[in-house]
Amino acid sequence: MTDNSQRTAYLSAQVEAIHRNLRFLEVVATQPIGLMTDVKSLRESISTASSAEERDRHAFLDVTGRGKDPRPTGIGACKVALDTMKLVSALTPDGSATLSSEWMSRAEKVLSRVIDRLGRDIRQAAASVFDGIYVIVDPEHTNGRSAIEVAAAALAGGACAIQLRDKSGSRHKTLDTAARFQEMCSKAGAVFIVNDWVDIAALVGADGVHVGQKDIPLEEARKLLNPAAVIGTSNALQQEALDSESEGADYIAVGAMFPTGTKQDTRPAGVETLRQVKQSVGVPVIAIGGINTGNIGQIADAGADAACVASAVTKADDPEAATRELARIFSRS
């Protein structure tokens, strides 16, 4: 086989790979989100053997019958297709590729829309888990116990989410702790959020990050994270909450509700602001700051989807029992 024929065969294989990924998206990932027609149009403009096309269709339909959410794989299929398109383009600088520059430009736009939509759907599903007690674990506020021990106890007590906030530890140790937290939360069916450190969240595959008003901008954080990663923001004012939602926040944290000793730079928000925010945004609203068994009922009554607590659990003699009691009061209020 000559170099030319080898090159042609290789390019043909890459185009076939693009076709398979588009077929997957069309059959599995895009039917529920209204982008199937665009993806199908892209696929049909690539010539391929009908037997291979039918084989792929049946294989991917089989995937849908297994009950596993295809959306994360759909995002992966989009990325593979985009990377393969770049490879084909690089190997055919003279414009002789099977795929025209016009086709590739259109495909980039369609696949970017698919990624955005699938990522948003996955994030919405993850954010819906915020229902109950969301525990912030800071290694400096655990009464000398390991952060992992406290997080495990909170999960055992029914925490719907765990956030790791570590501003003073070494990045290496924080990375190790985050990896353990992610594993524990995944097994418990809880959401794992990393405070501020977007790079650590990305490295361990955390469910998301939480950023404050002075941290990395939400838009920049989104660029560094998996499209399915949740981003929450801190807000003390109703307008801040509205701005956060318009910028794409997946949940809104409102606080501080009450005086707190675990964070010194928080601004007061209060229960009335919480109530106003809940009435004005469409994403989950989480109350934060100084919440304990004595006041968590006020948070529930104001309509919060979840109550974010720190020392009320992490400094308790029995973090598991403390989490369970907070959840009981919150759910009955």
QUIJO-V699005 format. One record per residue. N is the residue number from 1. RES is the residue in one letter. PHI is phi in radians with two decimals (999 if undefined). PSI is psi in whole degrees, -180 to 180 (none if undefined). OMEGA is omega as a letter, one per 30 degrees, with the letter a starting at -180 (NA if undefined). Layout:
N&RES&PHI&PSI&OMEGA  N&RES&PHI&PSI&OMEGA
This chain:
1&M&999&131&a  2&T&-1.30&163&l  3&D&-1.00&-38&a  4&N&-1.13&-44&a  5&S&-1.21&-35&l  6&Q&-1.10&-43&l  7&R&-1.11&-43&l  8&T&-1.10&-43&l  9&A&-1.13&-39&l  10&Y&-1.15&-45&l  11&L&-1.08&-40&l  12&S&-1.08&-39&l  13&A&-1.15&-37&l  14&Q&-1.21&-40&l  15&V&-1.14&-39&l  16&E&-1.08&-38&l  17&A&-1.13&-40&l  18&I&-1.07&-44&l  19&H&-1.02&-44&a  20&R&-1.12&-40&l  21&N&-1.19&-37&l  22&L&-1.16&-38&l  23&R&-1.10&-41&l  24&F&-1.06&-47&a  25&L&-1.09&-41&a  26&E&-1.16&-43&a  27&V&-1.45&-38&a  28&V&-1.84&-47&a  29&A&-1.76&-26&a  30&T&-1.88&-9&a  31&Q&-0.99&-41&a  32&P&-1.34&-9&a  33&I&-2.02&10&l  34&G&1.39&11&a  35&L&-1.86&5&a  36&M&-1.05&-41&a  37&T&-1.07&-43&l  38&D&-1.13&-43&a  39&V&-1.18&-41&l  40&K&-1.07&-40&l  41&S&-1.09&-41&l  42&L&-1.09&-46&a  43&R&-1.12&-43&a  44&E&-1.19&-19&l  45&S&-1.49&1&l  46&I&-1.85&122&a  47&S&-1.32&136&l  48&T&-2.72&162&a  49&A&-1.12&133&a  50&S&-1.09&-33&l  51&S&-1.13&-40&l  52&A&-1.18&-38&l  53&E&-1.11&-44&a  54&E&-1.18&-38&l  55&R&-1.06&-47&l  56&D&-1.09&-41&a  57&R&-1.07&-46&a  58&H&-1.19&-38&l  59&A&-1.10&-42&a  60&F&-1.33&-32&l  61&L&-1.11&-33&l  62&D&-1.14&-36&l  63&V&-1.08&-40&a  64&T&-1.16&-25&a  65&G&-1.41&-2&a  66&R&-1.59&-3&l  67&G&1.42&1&a  68&K&-1.53&139&l  69&D&-1.09&117&a  70&P&-1.44&-6&a  71&R&-1.14&-43&l  72&P&-1.06&-40&l  73&T&-1.16&-33&l  74&G&-1.08&-41&l  75&I&-1.09&-42&l  76&G&-1.08&-40&l  77&A&-1.10&-40&l  78&C&-1.06&-46&a  79&K&-1.15&-41&l  80&V&-1.09&-44&l  81&A&-1.07&-43&l  82&L&-1.13&-43&l  83&D&-1.14&-40&l  84&T&-1.18&-36&l  85&M&-1.07&-41&l  86&K&-1.11&-39&l  87&L&-1.12&-46&l  88&V&-1.05&-42&a  89&S&-1.12&-42&a  90&A&-1.16&-32&a  91&L&-1.45&-8&a  92&T&-2.30&62&a  93&P&-1.12&-17&a  94&D&-1.47&1&l  95&G&1.42&14&a  96&S&-1.57&10&a  97&A&-1.14&154&l  98&T&-1.04&-33&a  99&L&-1.67&121&a  100&S&-1.29&162&l  101&S&-1.11&-33&l  102&E&-1.16&-42&l  103&W&-1.09&-45&a  104&M&-1.13&-39&l  105&S&-1.10&-43&l  106&R&-1.16&-41&a  107&A&-1.12&-40&l  108&E&-1.05&-42&a  109&K&-1.17&-44&a  110&V&-1.14&-47&a  111&L&-1.17&-34&l  112&S&-1.12&-38&l  113&R&-1.17&-38&l  114&V&-1.12&-45&l  115&I&-1.03&-47&a  116&D&-1.06&-44&a  117&R&-1.22&-46&l  118&L&-1.09&-43&l  119&G&-1.06&-43&l  120&R&-1.13&-40&l  121&D&-1.12&-42&l  122&I&-1.15&-41&a  123&R&-1.13&-40&l  124&Q&-1.10&-40&l  125&A&-1.15&-40&l  126&A&-1.17&-42&a  127&A&-1.16&-24&l  128&S&-1.19&-14&l  129&V&-1.27&-20&l  130&F&-1.20&90&a  131&D&-2.65&88&a  132&G&2.32&-126&a  133&I&-1.90&124&a  134&Y&-1.96&116&a  135&V&-1.85&127&l  136&I&-1.60&124&l  137&V&-1.92&114&l  138&D&-1.98&120&a  139&P&-0.95&-20&l  140&E&-1.46&-7&a  141&H&-2.26&54&a  142&T&-2.21&15&a  143&N&0.95&41&l  144&G&1.44&-5&l  145&R&-1.48&161&l  146&S&-1.23&146&l  147&A&-1.06&-35&a  148&I&-1.15&-42&l  149&E&-1.07&-45&a  150&V&-1.18&-42&l  151&A&-1.10&-41&l  152&A&-1.09&-40&l  153&A&-1.16&-41&l  154&A&-1.10&-41&l  155&L&-1.13&-41&l  156&A&-1.10&-29&l  157&G&-1.45&-2&l  158&G&1.80&17&l  159&A&-1.05&135&l  160&C&-1.47&-19&a  161&A&-2.70&149&l  162&I&-2.21&133&l  163&Q&-2.03&132&l  164&L&-1.68&117&l  165&R&-2.10&109&a  166&D&-2.36&98&a  167&K&-1.65&-13&a  168&S&-2.04&-17&a  169&G&-1.33&166&l  170&S&-1.20&149&a  171&R&-1.09&-34&l  172&H&-1.10&-46&a  173&K&-1.19&-39&l  174&T&-1.08&-39&l  175&L&-1.09&-44&l  176&D&-1.09&-44&l  177&T&-1.13&-42&l  178&A&-1.07&-40&l  179&A&-1.08&-41&l  180&R&-1.17&-42&l  181&F&-1.05&-44&a  182&Q&-1.06&-43&l  183&E&-1.09&-45&a  184&M&-1.15&-44&a  185&C&-1.14&-38&l  186&S&-1.07&-44&l  187&K&-1.17&-32&a  188&A&-1.52&-7&a  189&G&1.29&23&l  190&A&-1.83&163&l  191&V&-1.55&137&l  192&F&-1.95&124&a  193&I&-2.11&137&l  194&V&-1.80&130&l  195&N&-1.36&120&l  196&D&1.27&-49&a  197&W&-1.31&90&a  198&V&-1.13&-38&a  199&D&-1.14&-41&l  200&I&-1.15&-41&l  201&A&-1.02&-43&a  202&A&-1.17&-40&a  203&L&-1.15&-39&a  204&V&-1.65&-2&a  205&G&1.22&36&l  206&A&-1.07&157&l  207&D&-1.20&-20&l  208&G&3.04&-172&l  209&V&-2.31&160&l  210&H&-2.12&129&a  211&V&-2.18&145&l  212&G&-1.60&178&a  213&Q&-1.12&-24&a  214&K&-1.84&5&l  215&D&-1.54&-169&l  216&I&-0.99&135&l  217&P&-1.03&146&a  218&L&-0.98&-43&a  219&E&-1.05&-40&l  220&E&-1.25&-38&l  221&A&-1.06&-40&a  222&R&-1.05&-36&a  223&K&-1.14&-29&a  224&L&-1.59&-14&a  225&L&-1.82&161&l  226&N&-0.98&140&a  227&P&-0.98&-21&a  228&A&-1.55&-3&a  229&A&-1.32&134&l  230&V&-1.33&142&l  231&I&-2.22&123&l  232&G&-1.97&156&a  233&T&-2.28&154&l  234&S&-1.59&136&a  235&N&-2.53&135&l  236&A&-1.92&-12&a  237&L&-2.21&152&l  238&Q&-1.05&-42&a  239&Q&-1.14&-36&l  240&E&-1.06&-42&l  241&A&-1.10&-43&l  242&L&-1.11&-41&l  243&D&-1.12&-42&l  244&S&-1.07&-43&l  245&E&-1.11&-42&a  246&S&-1.17&-25&l  247&E&-1.49&-5&l  248&G&1.86&16&l  249&A&-1.09&139&a  250&D&-1.57&-21&l  251&Y&-2.64&156&a  252&I&-2.02&121&l  253&A&-1.70&128&a  254&V&-1.99&125&l  255&G&3.13&174&g  256&A&-1.48&138&l  257&M&-1.23&-46&a  258&F&-2.41&166&l  259&P&-0.98&140&a  260&T&-2.38&146&a  261&G&-1.77&-6&a  262&T&-1.52&-14&l  263&K&-2.52&124&a  264&Q&-1.57&-17&a  265&D&-1.81&21&l  266&T&-1.41&151&l  267&R&-1.83&146&a  268&P&-1.21&141&l  269&A&-2.12&-56&l  270&G&1.58&162&a  271&V&-1.14&-36&a  272&E&-1.15&-39&l  273&T&-1.11&-41&l  274&L&-0.99&-46&a  275&R&-1.10&-42&l  276&Q&-1.13&-42&a  277&V&-1.13&-44&a  278&K&-1.02&-35&a  279&Q&-1.37&-14&a  280&S&-1.99&-8&l  281&V&-2.11&161&a  282&G&-1.89&5&l  283&V&-1.85&164&l  284&P&-0.97&141&l  285&V&-2.02&129&a  286&I&-2.11&126&l  287&A&-1.48&144&a  288&I&-2.56&148&l  289&G&1.89&104&l  290&G&1.22&21&a  291&I&-1.46&136&l  292&N&-2.59&-175&a  293&T&-1.12&-24&a  294&G&-1.38&-21&a  295&N&-2.23&-4&a  296&I&-1.12&-26&l  297&G&-1.06&-36&l  298&Q&-1.12&-36&a  299&I&-1.16&-45&l  300&A&-1.11&-43&a  301&D&-1.11&-28&a  302&A&-1.40&-6&l  303&G&1.75&8&a  304&A&-1.04&142&l  305&D&-1.33&-30&l  306&A&-2.65&158&l  307&A&-2.00&124&a  308&C&-1.66&120&a  309&V&-2.19&157&l  310&A&-2.20&-89&a  311&S&-1.09&-27&l  312&A&-1.05&-22&l  313&V&-1.92&-50&a  314&T&-1.24&-22&l  315&K&-1.83&3&l  316&A&-1.26&151&l  317&D&-1.05&-36&l  318&D&-2.26&91&a  319&P&-1.02&-34&l  320&E&-1.15&-48&l  321&A&-1.15&-38&l  322&A&-1.10&-42&l  323&T&-1.11&-44&a  324&R&-1.10&-41&a  325&E&-1.19&-41&l  326&L&-1.07&-42&l  327&A&-1.12&-39&l  328&R&-1.10&-46&a  329&I&-1.18&-43&a  330&F&-1.07&-43&a  331&S&-1.29&-24&a  332&R&-1.63&-9&a  333&S&-1.37&none&NA
